[in-house]
């Protein structure tokens, strides 16, 4: 389920996260090289929420907020 959601065209098209970075996290977690369970769970929960909200259907998009530096590689620039 996580792999399907985070490698889906809709996830990449949202422009909210770097899909290549998410895919790398998934691969490293699956192979056992890194434990990204918490980050992957957070991305999956957010993506499921995003798809269920009117914003996903083209309503007004809320303003972006500053992200913590440790997430900088995953979050796309404004």
C-alpha positions as CSV (number, residue, x, y, z in Angstrom):
1,X,0.0,0.0,0.0
2,X,2.7,2.5,0.9
3,X,4.7,1.7,-2.3
4,X,1.5,2.1,-4.4
5,X,0.6,5.4,-2.9
6,X,4.1,7.0,-2.9
7,X,5.0,5.9,-6.4
8,X,1.7,6.8,-7.9
9,X,1.5,9.6,-10.6
10,X,-0.9,11.5,-8.4
11,X,1.7,11.7,-5.6
12,X,4.3,13.0,-8.0
13,X,1.9,15.4,-9.7
14,X,0.9,17.0,-6.4
15,X,4.3,18.7,-6.3
16,X,4.3,18.6,-2.5
17,X,7.2,16.1,-2.1
18,X,10.1,14.9,-4.2
19,X,8.8,11.6,-5.4
20,X,12.3,10.3,-6.2
21,X,13.3,10.9,-2.5
22,X,10.2,9.1,-1.3
23,X,10.9,6.2,-3.6
24,X,14.5,6.0,-2.3
25,X,13.2,6.0,1.2
26,X,10.9,3.1,0.4
27,X,13.6,1.1,-1.3
28,X,16.1,1.6,1.6
29,X,13.5,0.8,4.1
30,X,12.3,-2.4,2.3
31,X,15.9,-3.6,1.9
32,X,16.7,-3.0,5.6
33,X,19.4,-0.5,5.0
34,X,17.5,2.3,6.9
35,X,14.5,2.4,9.1
36,X,12.1,5.0,7.6
37,X,9.0,3.5,9.0
38,X,7.9,6.6,10.8
39,X,8.5,8.9,7.8
40,X,6.8,6.5,5.4
41,X,3.8,6.1,7.7
42,X,3.6,10.0,7.9
43,X,3.7,10.3,4.1
44,X,1.1,7.6,3.6
45,X,-1.2,9.2,6.2
46,X,-0.8,12.6,4.6
47,X,-1.3,11.3,1.1
48,X,-4.5,9.5,2.1
49,X,-5.8,12.7,3.8
50,X,-4.8,14.8,0.8
51,X,-6.7,12.6,-1.6
52,X,-9.8,12.7,0.6
53,X,-9.9,16.5,0.9
54,X,-11.4,19.0,-1.5
55,X,-7.9,20.5,-2.1
56,X,-7.1,17.3,-4.1
57,X,-10.0,18.2,-6.4
58,X,-8.7,21.7,-7.2
59,X,-10.1,23.9,-4.4
60,X,-8.0,26.7,-3.0
61,X,-4.6,25.5,-1.9
62,X,-3.5,26.6,1.6
63,X,-0.3,28.6,2.0
64,X,2.9,26.6,2.5
65,X,4.6,26.8,5.9
66,X,8.3,26.5,6.7
67,X,9.6,22.9,7.0
68,X,12.1,21.6,9.5
69,X,15.6,21.3,7.9
70,X,15.7,17.5,8.3
71,X,12.7,17.2,5.8
72,X,14.3,19.6,3.3
73,X,15.4,16.9,0.9
74,X,11.9,15.5,0.7
75,X,9.8,18.6,0.5
76,X,9.7,20.5,-2.8
77,X,10.6,24.2,-3.0
78,X,7.8,26.8,-3.3
